[in-house]
Amino acid sequence: MGGRIRRSVQEALDGTPEAARAAGELHHLAIGPGAELEAEWLAAGLQLPDLPAMRQYRVDRTVAMLDRYGYDGVLVMDPMNIRYVSDTTNMQVWVMHNGARYAFVSADGHVIVWDYEGCEFLSGHSHVVDEVRPAIGSTYFLAGPNYERVTRRWADELLDVIAEHCGDSPRIAVDQCSYLGYKALEQGGVTIGNGQEVMEEARKIKGPDEIIAMRCAAHACQATMAEMQQKMRPGMTERAIWAMLHEGNIRRAGEWIETQILASGPRTNPWFQEASSRVVENGDIVAYDTDLVGAYGMMIDISRTWVCGDREPTAEQRRIFDMADEMVKTNAELLTPGRSFRELTFDSVMPPRDEYRHYSVKFHGVGQCDEYPDIYHPWAWDEWGIEDHLEVGMVLTSESYIGSRHGGEGVKLEDQYLVTETGPELLTDFPISLVP
């Protein structure tokens, strides 16, 4: 097998004070959101999350899912799952398409992170990481024509780890890897299962500190939305308005935005147009979906629609806005523990399909990003329906898009809710109003 020398996190710091400081007091997750932002949250009556407790909760959830599905360990290459099991980050978007970072969690909770060469110190802040190693990247970009030989090296090291921590005839869940990677592990005697199932089920129920972190992220997102609302003017391009969300998210300890969905005027119907160089006119509707990964790596996924400028909304703008608003709020009342996904599908409301365009789902889960489940429309049940139910600790959005099939503008609205023992709790309380 590969036989590479394993290293604890402390050993990876190579004994230099610079590396130790980079892994500790100078690490961006150790520095945190900053005194000014934290003071803002405390002044708003929010708490700050206990990050070590949140990290441990996530590892414990992962181990519990391994036990539920009968796996000896899970290999994760999706950066969202790596973040979940280790609370470590490194070039999050870049590694989504370059396999230069991965992690393994055994059924007894041993966590190993493989990081981009020279970046092993980036796990030094997280007490749940037991080992860190340099990654073996086998994508064509990283390995070129040598990718088969490099994949073999990658698999040899993983097989060593699996043999040490998982014993004979191991069952290992894998969220994603190359076809050659799957083959090499199977040839090494590993039975492979669905790691995305394990991780989505683990991430489904939020712990107390994850909810605290999400409240802080929501406050930061909504403060940025207020700035957008105040500064938006006719004559600005859609991209100029959208850029304010990016800037405010980064300034308030956010990480990135998953999409670029903001449209104005005639570009709001049908939905899903990305921000463009179109100049927004006085009286235009401006609609957007935040889709942002915010403070503490928590997603805030909400939508608002405003009229830009000093013109009063038209009767038609008000009519479709009121329909979208009613749909979000009425459907959110269904987010109670024990309610089946079938009930969410068939008991929730929406305008007639033949008269109005609609959004792709009525509800979906939210955590570090959009997460399980997606709740589709009644006509999609036979193909996409899920026999499951809501549980306390789940977070979902209720959303609507209303755009007449006869033309005109469209309205997009969405809010984020926590499922509690007593029903849905609104986590995003930015005013829903057509007029800024």
Secondary structure by P-SEA (a helix, b strand, c coil): ccccccccccccccccaaaaaaacccccccccccaaaaaaaaaacccccaaaaaaaaaaaaaaaaaaaacccccccccaaaaaaacccccccccccccccccccccccbbbbbbccccccccccccccccbbbbbbcccccccccaaaaaaaaaaaaaaaaaaaccccbbbbbbccccaaaaaaaaaaccccccaaaaaaaaaccccaaaaaaaaaaaaaaaaaaaaaaaaccccccaaaaaaaaaaaaaaacccccccccccccccccccccccccccccccbbbbbbccccccccbbbbbbbbbbcccccccaaaaaaaaaaaaaaaaaaaaccccccccccccccccccccccccccccbbbbccccccbbbbcccccccccccccccccbbbbbbbbbbbccccbbbbbbcccccccccccccccccccccc
